[in-house]
């Protein structure tokens, strides 16, 4: 059965089983921990850090830093 014929739940279940078989329980958990959703608001944080600079202003800053 191909992935196109499986439901999302079946794909998820088969993926977890494959990770478990291949990596073992600890490796499976370590692999899955890489994909935490995180927290916060990236767009707000980015604006706080970079301000409302456009691409030209950012490019000019980068050029200033080049040796």
Residue pairs with C-beta under 8 A, 6 or more apart in sequence:
3 11
6 14
16 28
19 27
19 28
19 31
19 32
20 28
23 30
23 31
50 58
53 61
